[in-house]
Amino acid sequence: MQHLNLPVLIGCLLLSGCLTIKTVNISQKTSLEHQLMGSFEPLTEEEMLLSSVRDEAQLLRAEELNEDQAALAARRRQLFNRDDVERFKRLGCLGEALSNQLIARTCDDESTGSKTIIERILTEESRDRETIITWVISQHDHLQEDQRGQVKEIYRQFILSRSPSGTPFQDSNGDWLLKESSEGQN
């Protein structure tokens, strides 16, 4: 029996020298990060429904949402408002200011209904952008609160790159221009 164990032991030693296991760590973004940056497909209806049910249940119990839940809720609302935001940008009623704020501008569509929608969108979008920026800073160890201005500028460039052509925006001098194409910022 001992003679049988010796060849097995020698075989294991030889094989262990020939094989090496290499561990590779790949930094993967979470699906929430992909959602927030728009580089992943939107949440499925089922995922949106499940997350909204949980969020609403917490709100009914007066529980505060954690940063991840708040960011997801903010992004979900941005997706809900996206069609109106893009329509009002194309009409020139909304513009992207240097401060990463969506602001109201005078435009051809000055109806009472439009004014109400624009006011609601401005309030919600401002809150959502701040929530997302806070979340981004909290998720990256190398970012500090004093770098909020830089994060806002990056986020502004991201938003402008996805804005429709005709979107009014402020250039680095503070002058208002119209975005000429939907591909990247002009």
Secondary structure, DSSP 8 states (H G I E B T S, - for coil): -HHHHHHHHHHHHHHHHH------------HHHHHHHT-S----HHHHHHHHHHHHHHHHTT----HHHHHHHHHHHHHHHHHHHHHHHHTTSEEE-TTS-EEE---S---HHHHHHHHHHHHHHHHHHHHHHHHHHHH-TT--GGGHHHHHHHHHHHHHHTS-TT-EEE-TTS-EEE---SSS--
